[in-house]
Amino acid sequence: MKTTRLKLCVSAALLTASWGATAIAAEGAPGGRVVGVSFQTMNNPFFVDLNAGIKEVVEAKGDKLVTLDAQWNSLKQKNDISDLLMQGAAGVFINPVNWEGVRGSLLQAKGKKVPCIIVDAPAKDEDLVLCQVASDNVEAGRLAARALAKVNPKAQVVILHLSINKACIDRVAGFKEEMAKCPEMKLLDTQECKGTTEGGRPVMRDLLGRFPELDAVFPINDPSALGALSAIESAGKLGKVTVVTVDGSKEGVLAIKAGKLHSTSAQFPRQMGRTAAEQFYAGLAGTAVPKDVKIPVKLVTAENADEFLK
């Protein structure tokens, strides 16, 4: 397990110069500051928990959190963030739909001297953000591949991807890195799955039809894994196709307990949310803030699944 890695890139002096005006203005607002967060979707327990972690810290500071759902729509996310900025948000947490598509929003925030914290899915323009807080997604992918290699080192694998999301790009990179250590393991295909149960089901159904030899799949998150499992079960191949994934959601862990899902690399969204909010408030206080914070991940299998249901 990798330890938390912090790359200190923002000096206290620069931070105060860049963000201080907004912090002071917001401090005097009646009832505390208003802070916003824009998620790619709220139709996922992971983001509900992440939001709860942010909210816990924000409300403890006497401030208010406004939570917005982009519904997987980059344009809606852009408009939502613009509305938050126009309404005088003291800071914005962003979970980007598209890791390259939030540049305009970040530039708008920078122009208004409003700090942005990226959560879960890193953005390309890290120079425009105060801090990025995410799981160690490369390691999550490695853990999934190692788990698969233990039970099927000759696996014929497909990947269900969400390639506009940097977290998923990193998971796939880690998976492929570890997979390369198993010369008899073969990648048959990579397909987009939207990161949802509804998106994963038809894609997996198609892959099962095209590749009779397929016996393993790496979906990039628990929801898409559950969609893949639905297709596998409908095809009568439950137990014949090993599914390894990333998230550690309650639904994913229950699928492991039921013997359907082999493993998931657990993330810790509440911790991620709390950490992101703590970095935000440190930044407002003029403290040096790490540009990149990685939250460790942990493999969940049948052996330790009960720990994640407590």
KAKA-V645090 format. One record per residue. N is the residue number from 1. RES is the residue in three letters. PHI is phi in whole degrees, 0 to 359 (NA if undefined). BURIAL is + if it has 9 or more other C-alpha atoms within 8 Angstrom, else -. Layout:
BEGIN
<<N | RES | PHI | BURIAL> <N | RES | PHI | BURIAL>>
END
This chain:
BEGIN
<<1 | MET | NA | -> <2 | LYS | 282 | -> <3 | THR | 280 | -> <4 | THR | 300 | -> <5 | ARG | 250 | -> <6 | LEU | 239 | +> <7 | LYS | 253 | -> <8 | LEU | 282 | +> <9 | CYS | 230 | -> <10 | VAL | 241 | +> <11 | SER | 279 | +> <12 | ALA | 298 | +> <13 | ALA | 295 | -> <14 | LEU | 296 | -> <15 | LEU | 299 | +> <16 | THR | 297 | +> <17 | ALA | 295 | -> <18 | SER | 283 | -> <19 | TRP | 248 | +> <20 | GLY | 302 | +> <21 | ALA | 300 | +> <22 | THR | 293 | +> <23 | ALA | 301 | +> <24 | ILE | 293 | -> <25 | ALA | 297 | -> <26 | ALA | 289 | +> <27 | GLU | 302 | -> <28 | GLY | 275 | -> <29 | ALA | 291 | -> <30 | PRO | 302 | -> <31 | GLY | 76 | -> <32 | GLY | 90 | +> <33 | ARG | 283 | +> <34 | VAL | 252 | +> <35 | VAL | 240 | +> <36 | GLY | 247 | +> <37 | VAL | 219 | +> <38 | SER | 243 | +> <39 | PHE | 259 | +> <40 | GLN | 298 | +> <41 | THR | 200 | +> <42 | MET | 250 | +> <43 | ASN | 271 | -> <44 | ASN | 200 | -> <45 | PRO | 304 | -> <46 | PHE | 302 | +> <47 | PHE | 286 | +> <48 | VAL | 297 | +> <49 | ASP | 291 | +> <50 | LEU | 299 | +> <51 | ASN | 299 | +> <52 | ALA | 297 | +> <53 | GLY | 294 | +> <54 | ILE | 296 | +> <55 | LYS | 300 | +> <56 | GLU | 304 | +> <57 | VAL | 285 | +> <58 | VAL | 301 | +> <59 | GLU | 289 | +> <60 | ALA | 294 | -> <61 | LYS | 273 | -> <62 | GLY | 82 | +> <63 | ASP | 255 | +> <64 | LYS | 243 | +> <65 | LEU | 256 | +> <66 | VAL | 256 | -> <67 | THR | 255 | +> <68 | LEU | 237 | +> <69 | ASP | 250 | +> <70 | ALA | 282 | +> <71 | GLN | 54 | +> <72 | TRP | 63 | -> <73 | ASN | 246 | +> <74 | SER | 298 | +> <75 | LEU | 293 | -> <76 | LYS | 297 | +> <77 | GLN | 298 | +> <78 | LYS | 301 | +> <79 | ASN | 293 | -> <80 | ASP | 299 | +> <81 | ILE | 294 | +> <82 | SER | 300 | +> <83 | ASP | 297 | -> <84 | LEU | 300 | +> <85 | LEU | 292 | +> <86 | MET | 294 | -> <87 | GLN | 272 | -> <88 | GLY | 85 | -> <89 | ALA | 302 | +> <90 | ALA | 283 | +> <91 | GLY | 189 | +> <92 | VAL | 226 | +> <93 | PHE | 267 | +> <94 | ILE | 234 | +> <95 | ASN | 250 | +> <96 | PRO | 294 | +> <97 | VAL | 293 | +> <98 | ASN | 234 | +> <99 | TRP | 295 | +> <100 | GLU | 261 | +> <101 | GLY | 267 | +> <102 | VAL | 258 | +> <103 | ARG | 303 | +> <104 | GLY | 301 | -> <105 | SER | 294 | +> <106 | LEU | 293 | +> <107 | LEU | 293 | +> <108 | GLN | 298 | +> <109 | ALA | 295 | +> <110 | LYS | 299 | +> <111 | GLY | 297 | -> <112 | LYS | 264 | -> <113 | LYS | 58 | +> <114 | VAL | 252 | +> <115 | PRO | 290 | +> <116 | CYS | 243 | +> <117 | ILE | 247 | +> <118 | ILE | 270 | +> <119 | VAL | 238 | +> <120 | ASP | 72 | +> <121 | ALA | 243 | +> <122 | PRO | 305 | +> <123 | ALA | 259 | +> <124 | LYS | 293 | -> <125 | ASP | 270 | -> <126 | GLU | 293 | +> <127 | ASP | 291 | -> <128 | LEU | 264 | +> <129 | VAL | 245 | +> <130 | LEU | 290 | +> <131 | CYS | 196 | +> <132 | GLN | 240 | +> <133 | VAL | 239 | +> <134 | ALA | 210 | +> <135 | SER | 294 | +> <136 | ASP | 282 | +> <137 | ASN | 290 | +> <138 | VAL | 297 | +> <139 | GLU | 295 | +> <140 | ALA | 301 | +> <141 | GLY | 294 | +> <142 | ARG | 298 | +> <143 | LEU | 300 | +> <144 | ALA | 297 | +> <145 | ALA | 292 | +> <146 | ARG | 296 | +> <147 | ALA | 298 | +> <148 | LEU | 295 | +> <149 | ALA | 299 | +> <150 | LYS | 293 | -> <151 | VAL | 260 | -> <152 | ASN | 205 | -> <153 | PRO | 292 | +> <154 | LYS | 250 | +> <155 | ALA | 303 | +> <156 | GLN | 257 | +> <157 | VAL | 252 | +> <158 | VAL | 238 | +> <159 | ILE | 242 | +> <160 | LEU | 259 | +> <161 | HIS | 251 | +> <162 | LEU | 221 | +> <163 | SER | 281 | -> <164 | ILE | 269 | +> <165 | ASN | 249 | +> <166 | LYS | 295 | +> <167 | ALA | 301 | +> <168 | CYS | 288 | +> <169 | ILE | 302 | +> <170 | ASP | 292 | +> <171 | ARG | 297 | +> <172 | VAL | 295 | +> <173 | ALA | 299 | +> <174 | GLY | 296 | +> <175 | PHE | 298 | +> <176 | LYS | 294 | +> <177 | GLU | 301 | +> <178 | GLU | 285 | +> <179 | MET | 299 | +> <180 | ALA | 297 | -> <181 | LYS | 280 | -> <182 | CYS | 245 | +> <183 | PRO | 301 | -> <184 | GLU | 268 | -> <185 | MET | 277 | +> <186 | LYS | 232 | +> <187 | LEU | 269 | +> <188 | LEU | 279 | +> <189 | ASP | 191 | -> <190 | THR | 232 | +> <191 | GLN | 229 | +> <192 | GLU | 285 | +> <193 | CYS | 228 | +> <194 | LYS | 70 | +> <195 | GLY | 72 | +> <196 | THR | 233 | +> <197 | THR | 298 | +> <198 | GLU | 295 | -> <199 | GLY | 282 | +> <200 | GLY | 288 | +> <201 | ARG | 299 | +> <202 | PRO | 293 | +> <203 | VAL | 296 | +> <204 | MET | 294 | +> <205 | ARG | 301 | +> <206 | ASP | 295 | -> <207 | LEU | 295 | +> <208 | LEU | 297 | +> <209 | GLY | 288 | -> <210 | ARG | 276 | -> <211 | PHE | 233 | -> <212 | PRO | 301 | -> <213 | GLU | 278 | -> <214 | LEU | 303 | +> <215 | ASP | 224 | +> <216 | ALA | 201 | +> <217 | VAL | 215 | +> <218 | PHE | 243 | +> <219 | PRO | 278 | +> <220 | ILE | 283 | +> <221 | ASN | 205 | +> <222 | ASP | 299 | +> <223 | PRO | 302 | +> <224 | SER | 292 | +> <225 | ALA | 294 | +> <226 | LEU | 294 | +> <227 | GLY | 294 | +> <228 | ALA | 297 | +> <229 | LEU | 298 | +> <230 | SER | 299 | +> <231 | ALA | 293 | +> <232 | ILE | 297 | +> <233 | GLU | 295 | +> <234 | SER | 296 | -> <235 | ALA | 277 | -> <236 | GLY | 73 | -> <237 | LYS | 245 | +> <238 | LEU | 297 | +> <239 | GLY | 91 | -> <240 | LYS | 256 | -> <241 | VAL | 237 | +> <242 | THR | 278 | +> <243 | VAL | 246 | +> <244 | VAL | 236 | +> <245 | THR | 208 | +> <246 | VAL | 223 | +> <247 | ASP | 156 | +> <248 | GLY | 81 | +> <249 | SER | 290 | +> <250 | LYS | 302 | -> <251 | GLU | 297 | -> <252 | GLY | 294 | +> <253 | VAL | 295 | +> <254 | LEU | 296 | -> <255 | ALA | 293 | +> <256 | ILE | 294 | +> <257 | LYS | 300 | +> <258 | ALA | 279 | -> <259 | GLY | 81 | -> <260 | LYS | 265 | +> <261 | LEU | 259 | +> <262 | HIS | 285 | +> <263 | SER | 198 | +> <264 | THR | 217 | +> <265 | SER | 275 | +> <266 | ALA | 289 | +> <267 | GLN | 259 | +> <268 | PHE | 233 | +> <269 | PRO | 297 | +> <270 | ARG | 296 | +> <271 | GLN | 298 | +> <272 | MET | 300 | +> <273 | GLY | 296 | +> <274 | ARG | 298 | +> <275 | THR | 298 | +> <276 | ALA | 299 | +> <277 | ALA | 294 | +> <278 | GLU | 297 | +> <279 | GLN | 294 | +> <280 | PHE | 301 | +> <281 | TYR | 290 | -> <282 | ALA | 297 | +> <283 | GLY | 298 | +> <284 | LEU | 298 | +> <285 | ALA | 278 | -> <286 | GLY | 86 | +> <287 | THR | 278 | +> <288 | ALA | 299 | +> <289 | VAL | 242 | +> <290 | PRO | 297 | +> <291 | LYS | 285 | +> <292 | ASP | 221 | +> <293 | VAL | 239 | +> <294 | LYS | 254 | +> <295 | ILE | 265 | +> <296 | PRO | 300 | +> <297 | VAL | 240 | +> <298 | LYS | 216 | +> <299 | LEU | 287 | +> <300 | VAL | 249 | +> <301 | THR | 229 | +> <302 | ALA | 300 | +> <303 | GLU | 292 | -> <304 | ASN | 238 | -> <305 | ALA | 303 | +> <306 | ASP | 299 | -> <307 | GLU | 299 | -> <308 | PHE | 264 | +> <309 | LEU | 250 | -> <310 | LYS | 280 | ->>
END
